[in-house]
Amino acid sequence: MKGVASRWLVPTLIATLTLLSAASLLAGSVWLAPGTVVSALADPAPSLARLLILEVRLPRLVLALLVGGILGLSGAVLQGLLRNPLAEPGLLGASSGASLGAVIALYYGFSASLALAVPLFGLVGALAAVGVAMALSRNGGTLSLVLAGVAVSTLAGAGISLALNLAPNPYAAYEIMTWLMGSLADRSWDHVVLAAPFVIVGAGLLLLTGRALDALALGERQAESLGIDVNRTRLLALAGTALGVGAATAVTGAIGFVGLIAPHLVRPLLGHRPGAALVPSALAGAAIVLVADLATRLLPGQTELRLGVLVSAVGAPFFLWLVLHVRRTGA
Amino acid sequence: MSRLALDDVTVRRGRRVVLDRVSVGFAPGRLTVVIGPNGAGKSTLLNVAAGLLPAAAGTVSLDDRPLTRVPRAELAKRRAYLPQSPRVDWAISVERVVALGLTAHLPAFGGLPATWQPRIDAALARFDLGVLRDRPATELSGGELARVMLARATVGTPDILIVDEPTAGLDPRHALDAARHLRALADEGCTVVVALHDLDLVARIADDVVAVHDGRVSASGAADTVLTEAVLGDLYGVAVRVRRDDEGVAIRFIG
């Protein structure tokens, strides 16, 4: 049974993602028929449909895939590395560092003079935060890494609150708040070009940890005895998360829970092997973000619901269920 | 066939000296048991011998080559190590846990080649785990997990096997079984180093015994030269009677 499930999991997820991607190109405030999309893409003459697909929906789709994928992947790696089902990408400070960087750009108004100031600052913030966490936990092992990550996250959170507190005008505070809620709306190819290289390199680093994560299920000592370099694994996970999740948060704002949930959705189907969960978690993460993004576009209402808000609203109850489930099964 | 030797090894944890200038050798084909009271430094000795803990001074050598010069992958293939009360953190099946013992033998890319499956099956059979094959490792009893871990440690047929308290939590039958398997491995030429508290079991399987006390080797040598009333009495600080008869050696503490 399990063998069958794990063999079909990745193809099923890819098929689901393909369908969701198609839906994401068609759906929105303006609905497009599949035929219109095909003819608009085939015909090089500029048209409204072509513009809408190429400049609005396609970059948004690509970003959703990149962001969801890296969040799911990073969550799976960190849960495996820390041997803790409640670990998530934000744990090491990458997301809050990126948020703080972006908030600084918004606060000082750099975003007015340079369109990409927010994601650029976000990226720098993420790298700085994880760098500090890494420096603080040098030679200290996994626990001190987690503690350093929590400390850096808290510090970044304090910085964000400070910026909101001291915001020069209500509009600035509003701008910061909405950015923090996370969204894929109004993102262009510039955002994709900025984030994609970091996300891809980050994903590459994270994918190198698979075998080590399997061995780490036996604890760090046994993993070392099996020839795994635990320090190298930790470094790969950290650098991959900083680059990938940092860049993702920098362009979309904070999107929580995806990294926490995605590994849990696929793990039971894979015999709970942490290394085997990496690619499926990335696909599941991408699917979650795509569905959530579609929902924000399709749900009725005057103001578009923010992606981060929607994911959290659905994610938090799941988290609660997870806590209860873990307590019940002791897994 | 590998000889493992510690030469003047000192290990510090913070300022505390955990092992103090320890020199001891483990010969191929021999089963050496490390005994001593709690906190004597047995586990540290095993860790440092396995190359998992750096020595502050002195050298650990494998066939006269310093362990620090042996590449990580080669060491992992030749030496298996099992810590005290091992845990599995995910609900991985027993079969997959045993397969993890072959991590160092995996090809650079891809999963475990099918040619290794018979080895895994044999390891499962050896430790009476056939029926538990698909059970998640998190749902095992302590004794069952201990057997899974022994199967995991021996599946790669290492030259050197270092095991810390493998029989803790095992019922008498499985403890004896485990001891017999370790004995058999040594008879096949493996260098086996085991930390044990059950002295009757030690007397039954050990070729050599190393007694550790306060981070120092207080006695070492052939089992019957160390398992004596004088040495054991000093080691544990309790009066001891050692009786040898046709049924073996019985060791009784009478403090």
Interface residues (C-beta under 8 A of the other chain):
Chain A: K2 R83 R211 D214 A215 L216 A217 L218 G219 R221 Q222 E224 S225 L226 G227 I228 D229 R267 G271 H272 R273 P274 G330 A331
Chain B: N47 A50 L52 R72 A73 L75 A76 K77 R79 A80 Y81 L82 P83 P86 R87 V88 D89 W90 A91 I92 S93 R96 V97 L100 G101 T103 A104 L106 P136 T138 R152
